Amino acid sequence: MKKQTQTLIVVMAIALLLPARAACQGMPVYDNTNFISLVKSLVESAKQTANLVKTVNFLKAQKENIEKVNSVIQDLKAVREIGRNNQRLISVMQNDLRDILDSPYIEPDEVTRVTESFDAVVENSLSTMDFIDEILSSDHLKMSDAERAEVLKQKELESQEMVNDVRLKTRRYQEIISFRKMQDRINNRETAF
């Protein structure tokens, strides 16, 4: 029984002490330093969020600038290629066309046809260059960069087609000259019978 009494006393003491301690905490405790550090961390988080928003806006603006620069670079590449194609046309006109027109195997009435044929290509090339100048230098066409790039790409393809057309015409006239030269040799050969 002594053990039971001791156990009962210990249980009663614990029961009395626990509710007494809980009853003493009826008034909440306010920790000033904890509240200040919480406010400071919230202010820091707000600053970091504002900086992140600024960074996102800056990156969006830079992306748009890069797209604009990319569009300009594509425009420049197309214009450069058109310029190269026109240079090829001029080279063909200066060298190959002169050889064709000076050939004794081209008849006088063919000279005008050949000249007119190549003049049409040159006129088309010059009008293309004027149109490109108009697109790139004036704002009255009110084109976006994408539309401008599309038009320049189309003009680049047309320019490439002109170069191919001139090459085909040149090759055709050179083959005509070659055929007539061979025909002249055959017709004027000496027979040794």
PyMOL commands that set and color helices and strands:
alter all, ss='L'
color gray80, all
select helices_A, chain A and resi 2-24+32-94+96-102+108-137+145-187
alter helices_A, ss='H'
color red, helices_A
deselect
rebuild
show_as cartoon
